[in-house]
Amino acid sequence: MSAQHAQPQRRPAAKQTGGSPLGRWLERTDAPRAPYLQALVAVAAATGVGFLLFDLVDLANLVMVFLVAVVLVAARLGKGPSVLAAVAAVAAFVYFFVPHYNSFVLADLAYLPTFLTMLAVGLVVATLTARLRDEALATDARERRSLALYELSRDLTAADDRHAVAAVAERHVQRVRGGRCWLVFDHDDTLAACGSAAAPPLGDDDAAARSVRGAREEHVPPHWATPLVFGGECIGALVCDEASGQPGPAERQLLASFANTLAIAWHRLIVEEQANAARQSVEQERLRNVLLSSVSHDLRTPLASITGAVTTLLDGSAPLDEATRRDLMESIRDDADALERQVRNMLDLTRLESGSIAAAREMHSLEEIVGCALAMAGAALADRPVQVSLPADLPLLHLDADLMARLLVNLLENACRHTPAGSPIRIAADLHGNRLQVAVEDRGPGVPPGEREAVFAKFHRGTGAQHQLGAGLGLAICRAIASLHGGTVRVDDRPGGGARFVVDLTHVPVLAVPTESAEAAAPEATP
């Protein structure tokens, strides 16, 4: 399809991009058909008007009718047709309205200066009007181009990935010229197409490849490629097909501006990806260092204690009494339990985050789960009064009993670790419809507002826990287990002082048969 035939198809799309009313009026004749014939038709129309006014006005006023025709032709059709209209207007005026009529022979030579002046004025008016028309069209084109670039830049600010950038580019190119377009990017010397339209296979000698290699516009039918250049480096190309004709000079300039804006947006995505990769690398390095620190301290310390105790037991040079031997054996047992607990936490968190653990939900009594958790945390709670407050009509709950017991154990051990020895702990539950809340409350220093989210991060150890065993994984495991059940864990201030860790499970199926209540599943003490 030729550019001349495609031009009328592109005008409706161009109108959508803005422009002044004068510019749109002029643009409708930007590429008129048979402009010189239209100029002669305009002069013929002026001649017809002259016949109607011939008996009513003098010749000087008839000259104005022909000058108006010349101005209209210059405004609508340009300089060439307006010059022809000026000459034809003088000829028609002389032939039809000056004696001798219907002849170019002048009855009086006094008319000759008038005719020459009319011709000169017509040519000047035609030239100036045509120049004004060109300037108006250029101004309107610049306005539409600026508006199109603004809208493209605005939409690109919301594009957060490469496919979004390609979709924005396709939408805006179709608005200004129609047809399909797509983006081709150079990634490690390999070209890849990106766009919602079905891009044709890329070849070694197509428009996109040649444009990227040469960093210049390339036309290989049926495609037109404009390079995306940023910082002197060609990172891709904007490729358009010729379904709407080859782009003209104005469209090529607009496509080049589009390509520059798209190159900036694409480079921004590359920089963001590199920054994200760098942040992830830094975070991974931080977690690696924290893990190594945890392994070197929290695992090596009990191992050293176990080694020392075993060495003392095996050393026969100094006899040990039964009490000392028993203390050493208990120390070995406690350190081994601490090692097993930390390794289990690391493995469990890894399995929870990887999704390899699924909640094996069955109908369970929360009273039994709490009792199991208290038994598992019995060593840590040995010197603690614990109060358990459960509703008398609490029904059976559809939960994974093992995981929920593990969650409560971690919360209880966390409370013991961060509160003074002998301070009380309270476990309370509340059920409203299908929303279950289980709270573990202590009388410790509480959690500062600025740390209430950080305490659930992996390897985070709160204030006052730096010299205690533990890798900082307990609360992270609690959040992962709650999330596996479709719930959350948060920490609030407890009225009267202390922290209140709340497990909020908003959609827990229940069995409508209440269980018998046991107000205390462990020794009670009022805090």
PEVEN-V393329 format. One record per residue. N is the residue number from 1. RES is the residue in three letters. SS is DSSP state (H for helix, E for strand, L for the rest). PHI is phi in radians with two decimals (NA if undefined). PSI is psi as a letter, one per 30 degrees, with the letter a starting at -180 (999 if undefined). Layout:
N/RES/SS/PHI/PSI
N/RES/SS/PHI/PSI
//
This chain:
1/MET/L/NA/k
2/SER/L/-1.34/l
3/ALA/H/-1.17/e
4/GLN/H/-1.16/e
5/HIS/H/-1.34/f
6/ALA/H/-1.39/f
7/GLN/H/-1.03/e
8/PRO/H/-1.08/f
9/GLN/H/-1.24/f
10/ARG/H/-1.52/f
11/ARG/H/-1.11/e
12/PRO/H/-1.06/e
13/ALA/H/-1.15/e
14/ALA/H/-1.15/e
15/LYS/H/-1.11/f
16/GLN/L/-1.25/f
17/THR/L/-1.53/g
18/GLY/L/1.85/a
19/GLY/L/1.86/l
20/SER/L/-1.36/l
21/PRO/H/-1.04/e
22/LEU/H/-1.09/e
23/GLY/H/-1.11/e
24/ARG/H/-1.16/e
25/TRP/H/-1.15/e
26/LEU/H/-1.23/e
27/GLU/H/-1.17/f
28/ARG/L/-1.10/f
29/THR/L/-2.06/g
30/ASP/L/-1.12/e
31/ALA/L/-2.35/i
32/PRO/L/-1.26/l
33/ARG/L/-1.57/k
34/ALA/L/0.84/i
35/PRO/H/-1.13/e
36/TYR/H/-1.24/e
37/LEU/H/-1.14/e
38/GLN/H/-1.12/e
39/ALA/H/-1.11/e
40/LEU/H/-1.15/e
41/VAL/H/-1.12/e
42/ALA/H/-1.12/e
43/VAL/H/-1.16/e
44/ALA/H/-1.10/e
45/ALA/H/-1.15/e
46/ALA/H/-1.11/e
47/THR/H/-1.12/e
48/GLY/H/-1.07/e
49/VAL/H/-1.10/e
50/GLY/H/-1.08/e
51/PHE/H/-1.09/e
52/LEU/H/-1.20/e
53/LEU/H/-1.71/f
54/PHE/L/-1.04/e
55/ASP/L/-1.47/f
56/LEU/L/-1.84/f
57/VAL/L/-2.25/l
58/ASP/L/-1.51/l
59/LEU/H/-1.14/e
60/ALA/H/-1.08/e
61/ASN/H/-1.27/f
62/LEU/H/-1.16/e
63/VAL/H/-1.03/e
64/MET/H/-1.09/e
65/VAL/H/-1.09/e
66/PHE/H/-1.22/e
67/LEU/H/-1.16/e
68/VAL/H/-1.09/e
69/ALA/H/-1.07/e
70/VAL/H/-1.11/e
71/VAL/H/-1.08/e
72/LEU/H/-1.11/e
73/VAL/H/-1.11/e
74/ALA/H/-1.12/e
75/ALA/H/-1.24/e
76/ARG/H/-1.69/e
77/LEU/H/-2.04/f
78/GLY/L/1.79/a
79/LYS/H/-1.23/e
80/GLY/H/-0.99/e
81/PRO/H/-1.05/e
82/SER/H/-1.21/e
83/VAL/H/-1.13/e
84/LEU/H/-1.06/e
85/ALA/H/-1.11/e
86/ALA/H/-1.11/e
87/VAL/H/-1.14/e
88/ALA/H/-1.15/e
89/ALA/H/-1.14/e
90/VAL/H/-1.10/e
91/ALA/H/-1.11/e
92/ALA/H/-1.15/e
93/PHE/H/-1.08/e
94/VAL/H/-1.15/e
95/TYR/H/-1.26/e
96/PHE/H/-1.76/f
97/PHE/H/-2.12/f
98/VAL/L/-2.01/k
99/PRO/L/-1.10/k
100/HIS/L/-1.06/k
101/TYR/L/-1.27/l
102/ASN/L/1.01/h
103/SER/L/-2.76/l
104/PHE/L/-1.58/g
105/VAL/L/-1.44/k
106/LEU/L/-1.50/k
107/ALA/L/-1.29/f
108/ASP/L/-2.46/k
109/LEU/L/-1.18/f
110/ALA/L/-1.14/f
111/TYR/H/-1.32/f
112/LEU/H/-1.05/e
113/PRO/H/-1.02/e
114/THR/H/-1.12/e
115/PHE/H/-1.15/e
116/LEU/H/-1.14/e
117/THR/H/-1.10/e
118/MET/H/-1.06/e
119/LEU/H/-1.13/e
120/ALA/H/-1.12/e
121/VAL/H/-1.09/e
122/GLY/H/-1.07/e
123/LEU/H/-1.18/e
124/VAL/H/-1.14/e
125/VAL/H/-1.08/e
126/ALA/H/-1.09/e
127/THR/H/-1.15/e
128/LEU/H/-1.15/e
129/THR/H/-1.15/e
130/ALA/H/-1.11/e
131/ARG/H/-1.14/e
132/LEU/H/-1.08/e
133/ARG/H/-1.07/e
134/ASP/H/-1.07/e
135/GLU/H/-1.17/e
136/ALA/H/-1.13/e
137/LEU/H/-1.12/e
138/ALA/H/-1.11/e
139/THR/H/-1.11/e
140/ASP/H/-1.14/e
141/ALA/H/-1.12/e
142/ARG/H/-1.13/e
143/GLU/H/-1.12/e
144/ARG/H/-1.13/e
145/ARG/H/-1.14/e
146/SER/H/-1.10/e
147/LEU/H/-1.14/e
148/ALA/H/-1.11/e
149/LEU/H/-1.17/e
150/TYR/H/-1.10/e
151/GLU/H/-1.14/e
152/LEU/H/-1.11/e
153/SER/H/-1.09/e
154/ARG/H/-1.09/e
155/ASP/H/-1.26/e
156/LEU/H/-1.22/f
157/THR/H/-1.12/f
158/ALA/L/-1.61/f
159/ALA/L/-1.40/j
160/ASP/L/-1.91/g
161/ASP/L/-2.64/l
162/ARG/H/-1.21/e
163/HIS/H/-1.17/e
164/ALA/H/-1.15/e
165/VAL/H/-1.07/e
166/ALA/H/-1.11/e
167/ALA/H/-1.14/e
168/VAL/H/-1.10/e
169/ALA/H/-1.07/e
170/GLU/H/-1.10/e
171/ARG/H/-1.09/e
172/HIS/H/-1.33/e
173/VAL/H/-1.15/e
174/GLN/H/-1.12/e
175/ARG/H/-1.18/e
176/VAL/H/-1.62/f
177/ARG/H/-2.52/f
178/GLY/L/1.35/a
179/GLY/L/1.36/l
180/ARG/L/-1.64/l
181/CYS/E/-2.65/l
182/TRP/E/-2.74/l
183/LEU/E/-1.84/k
184/VAL/E/-2.10/k
185/PHE/E/-2.11/k
186/ASP/E/-1.69/j
187/HIS/E/-2.12/j
188/ASP/L/0.96/h
189/ASP/L/1.10/g
190/THR/E/-2.18/k
191/LEU/E/-1.46/k
192/ALA/E/-2.39/k
193/ALA/E/-1.51/k
194/CYS/E/-2.48/k
195/GLY/L/2.91/l
196/SER/L/-1.31/f
197/ALA/L/-1.32/k
198/ALA/L/-1.26/j
199/ALA/L/-1.36/k
200/PRO/L/-1.22/l
201/PRO/L/-1.03/k
202/LEU/L/-1.47/k
203/GLY/L/-2.01/l
204/ASP/L/-1.35/f
205/ASP/L/-2.25/g
206/ASP/L/-1.50/a
207/ALA/H/-1.10/e
208/ALA/H/-1.12/e
209/ALA/H/-1.10/e
210/ARG/H/-1.20/e
211/SER/H/-1.18/e
212/VAL/H/-1.19/e
213/ARG/H/-1.15/e
214/GLY/H/-1.69/f
215/ALA/L/0.93/h
216/ARG/L/-2.63/l
217/GLU/L/-1.13/k
218/GLU/E/-2.37/k
219/HIS/E/-2.15/j
220/VAL/E/-2.18/j
221/PRO/L/-0.83/k
222/PRO/L/-1.75/h
223/HIS/E/-2.16/l
224/TRP/E/-2.20/k
225/ALA/E/-2.05/k
226/THR/E/-2.05/k
227/PRO/E/-1.24/k
228/LEU/E/-1.77/j
229/VAL/E/-2.05/k
230/PHE/E/-2.44/k
231/GLY/L/1.10/h
232/GLY/L/1.38/g
233/GLU/E/-2.06/k
234/CYS/E/-1.46/j
235/ILE/E/-1.85/f
236/GLY/E/2.92/a
237/ALA/E/-2.66/k
238/LEU/E/-1.70/j
239/VAL/E/-1.95/k
240/CYS/E/-2.18/k
241/ASP/E/-1.54/l
242/GLU/L/-1.85/g
243/ALA/L/-1.09/f
244/SER/L/-1.86/g
245/GLY/L/1.58/l
246/GLN/L/-1.20/k
247/PRO/L/-1.18/k
248/GLY/L/-1.37/a
249/PRO/H/-1.01/e
250/ALA/H/-1.15/e
251/GLU/H/-1.19/e
252/ARG/H/-1.12/e
253/GLN/H/-1.14/e
254/LEU/H/-1.16/e
255/LEU/H/-1.11/e
256/ALA/H/-1.12/e
257/SER/H/-1.16/e
258/PHE/H/-1.01/e
259/ALA/H/-1.08/e
260/ASN/H/-1.10/e
261/THR/H/-1.14/e
262/LEU/H/-1.14/e
263/ALA/H/-1.10/e
264/ILE/H/-1.13/e
265/ALA/H/-1.11/e
266/TRP/H/-1.15/e
267/HIS/H/-1.13/e
268/ARG/H/-1.07/e
269/LEU/H/-1.11/e
270/ILE/H/-1.10/e
271/VAL/H/-1.11/e
272/GLU/H/-1.12/e
273/GLU/H/-1.12/e
274/GLN/H/-1.14/e
275/ALA/H/-1.14/e
276/ASN/H/-1.11/e
277/ALA/H/-1.10/e
278/ALA/H/-1.14/e
279/ARG/H/-1.11/e
280/GLN/H/-1.12/e
281/SER/H/-1.11/e
282/VAL/H/-1.13/e
283/GLU/H/-1.14/e
284/GLN/H/-1.09/e
285/GLU/H/-1.15/e
286/ARG/H/-1.13/e
287/LEU/H/-1.11/e
288/ARG/H/-1.11/e
289/ASN/H/-1.15/e
290/VAL/H/-1.12/e
291/LEU/H/-1.12/e
292/LEU/H/-1.11/e
293/SER/H/-1.11/e
294/SER/H/-1.14/e
295/VAL/H/-1.12/e
296/SER/H/-1.22/f
297/HIS/H/-1.79/e
298/ASP/H/-1.28/f
299/LEU/H/-1.70/e
300/ARG/H/-1.24/e
301/THR/H/-1.10/e
302/PRO/H/-1.13/e
303/LEU/H/-1.10/e
304/ALA/H/-1.12/e
305/SER/H/-1.14/e
306/ILE/H/-1.11/e
307/THR/H/-1.06/e
308/GLY/H/-1.12/e
309/ALA/H/-1.15/e
310/VAL/H/-1.14/e
311/THR/H/-1.06/e
312/THR/H/-1.13/e
313/LEU/H/-1.18/e
314/LEU/H/-1.44/f
315/ASP/L/-1.31/j
316/GLY/L/-1.62/g
317/SER/L/-1.24/e
318/ALA/L/-2.14/j
319/PRO/L/-1.16/k
320/LEU/L/-1.95/k
321/ASP/L/-1.36/l
322/GLU/H/-1.12/e
323/ALA/H/-1.14/e
324/THR/H/-1.14/e
325/ARG/H/-1.06/e
326/ARG/H/-1.16/e
327/ASP/H/-1.06/e
328/LEU/H/-1.14/e
329/MET/H/-1.15/e
330/GLU/H/-1.15/e
331/SER/H/-1.09/e
332/ILE/H/-1.08/e
333/ARG/H/-1.10/e
334/ASP/H/-1.12/e
335/ASP/H/-1.17/e
336/ALA/H/-1.16/e
337/ASP/H/-1.07/e
338/ALA/H/-1.10/e
339/LEU/H/-1.09/e
340/GLU/H/-1.09/e
341/ARG/H/-1.15/e
342/GLN/H/-1.21/e
343/VAL/H/-1.12/e
344/ARG/H/-1.09/e
345/ASN/H/-1.05/e
346/MET/H/-1.10/e
347/LEU/H/-1.17/e
348/ASP/H/-1.13/e
349/LEU/H/-1.14/e
350/THR/H/-1.09/e
351/ARG/H/-1.20/e
352/LEU/H/-1.15/e
353/GLU/H/-1.24/f
354/SER/H/-1.41/f
355/GLY/L/1.45/g
356/SER/L/-1.36/f
357/ILE/L/-1.82/k
358/ALA/L/-1.96/k
359/ALA/L/-1.24/j
360/ALA/L/-1.53/i
361/ARG/L/-1.40/k
362/GLU/E/-2.52/l
363/MET/E/-1.36/k
364/HIS/E/-2.36/l
365/SER/L/-1.57/k
366/LEU/H/-1.11/e
367/GLU/H/-1.07/e
368/GLU/H/-1.19/e
369/ILE/H/-1.12/e
370/VAL/H/-1.13/e
371/GLY/H/-1.08/e
372/CYS/H/-1.11/e
373/ALA/H/-1.12/e
374/LEU/H/-1.13/e
375/ALA/H/-1.19/e
376/MET/H/-1.19/e
377/ALA/L/-1.70/g
378/GLY/L/-1.04/e
379/ALA/L/-1.13/e
380/ALA/L/-1.26/f
381/LEU/L/-1.71/g
382/ALA/L/-1.04/e
383/ASP/L/-1.83/g
384/ARG/L/-2.00/k
385/PRO/L/-1.34/k
386/VAL/E/-2.10/k
387/GLN/E/-1.93/k
388/VAL/E/-2.02/k
389/SER/E/-2.17/j
390/LEU/L/-2.05/k
391/PRO/L/-1.07/k
392/ALA/L/-1.18/f
393/ASP/L/-1.87/g
394/LEU/L/-1.22/k
395/PRO/E/-1.41/l
396/LEU/E/-1.23/k
397/LEU/E/-2.05/k
398/HIS/E/-1.56/j
399/LEU/E/-2.39/l
400/ASP/L/-1.55/j
401/ALA/H/-1.09/e
402/ASP/H/-1.11/e
403/LEU/H/-1.18/e
404/MET/H/-1.16/e
405/ALA/H/-1.13/e
406/ARG/H/-1.12/e
407/LEU/H/-1.06/e
408/LEU/H/-1.17/e
409/VAL/H/-1.05/e
410/ASN/H/-1.12/e
411/LEU/H/-1.17/e
412/LEU/H/-1.16/e
413/GLU/H/-1.14/e
414/ASN/H/-1.13/e
415/ALA/H/-1.12/e
416/CYS/H/-1.15/e
417/ARG/H/-1.25/f
418/HIS/L/-1.97/g
419/THR/L/-2.22/l
420/PRO/L/-1.08/k
421/ALA/L/-1.05/k
422/GLY/L/1.48/f
423/SER/L/-1.30/k
424/PRO/L/-1.34/l
425/ILE/E/-2.32/k
426/ARG/E/-2.24/k
427/ILE/E/-2.00/k
428/ALA/E/-2.32/l
429/ALA/E/-2.38/l
430/ASP/E/-2.62/k
431/LEU/E/-2.19/k
432/HIS/E/-2.18/j
433/GLY/L/1.17/c
434/ASN/L/-1.87/g
435/ARG/E/-1.94/j
436/LEU/E/-1.85/k
437/GLN/E/-2.17/k
438/VAL/E/-2.07/k
439/ALA/E/-2.11/k
440/VAL/E/-1.99/j
441/GLU/E/-2.01/k
442/ASP/E/-2.30/l
443/ARG/L/-2.08/h
444/GLY/L/-1.59/a
445/PRO/L/-1.29/f
446/GLY/L/1.44/a
447/VAL/L/-2.03/k
448/PRO/L/-1.02/k
449/PRO/H/-0.98/e
450/GLY/H/-1.26/f
451/GLU/H/-1.92/g
452/ARG/L/-1.22/f
453/GLU/L/-1.67/e
454/ALA/H/-1.18/f
455/VAL/H/-1.13/f
456/PHE/H/-1.62/g
457/ALA/L/-1.40/l
458/LYS/L/-1.15/k
459/PHE/L/1.16/g
460/HIS/L/-1.50/k
461/ARG/L/-2.11/k
462/GLY/L/-1.20/l
463/THR/L/-1.06/k
464/GLY/L/1.64/f
465/ALA/L/-1.90/g
466/GLN/L/-1.12/e
467/HIS/L/-1.82/g
468/GLN/L/-1.88/l
469/LEU/L/-1.21/l
470/GLY/L/2.27/k
471/ALA/L/-1.60/g
472/GLY/L/1.35/h
473/LEU/L/-1.93/f
474/GLY/H/-1.03/e
475/LEU/H/-1.25/e
476/ALA/H/-1.10/e
477/ILE/H/-1.18/e
478/CYS/H/-1.03/e
479/ARG/H/-1.13/e
480/ALA/H/-1.13/e
481/ILE/H/-1.17/e
482/ALA/H/-1.07/e
483/SER/H/-1.11/e
484/LEU/H/-1.12/f
485/HIS/L/-1.66/g
486/GLY/L/1.34/g
487/GLY/E/-2.23/a
488/THR/E/-2.40/l
489/VAL/E/-2.26/k
490/ARG/E/-2.45/l
491/VAL/E/-2.20/k
492/ASP/E/-2.20/l
493/ASP/E/-1.38/k
494/ARG/L/-1.59/k
495/PRO/L/-0.96/k
496/GLY/L/1.61/f
497/GLY/L/1.90/k
498/GLY/L/1.98/a
499/ALA/E/-1.97/l
500/ARG/E/-2.32/j
501/PHE/E/-1.58/k
502/VAL/E/-1.99/k
503/VAL/E/-1.68/j
504/ASP/E/-1.95/j
505/LEU/E/-1.92/j
506/THR/L/-1.47/f
507/HIS/L/-2.33/i
508/VAL/L/-1.93/j
509/PRO/L/-1.10/k
510/VAL/E/-2.18/l
511/LEU/E/-1.72/k
512/ALA/E/-1.33/h
513/VAL/E/-2.15/j
514/PRO/E/-1.18/k
515/THR/L/-1.65/l
516/GLU/L/-1.19/k
517/SER/L/-1.57/k
518/ALA/L/-2.21/j
519/GLU/L/-1.10/f
520/ALA/L/-2.31/j
521/ALA/L/-1.68/g
522/ALA/L/-2.68/l
523/PRO/L/-0.96/k
524/GLU/L/-1.77/l
525/ALA/L/-2.70/k
526/THR/L/-1.34/k
527/PRO/L/-1.18/999
//
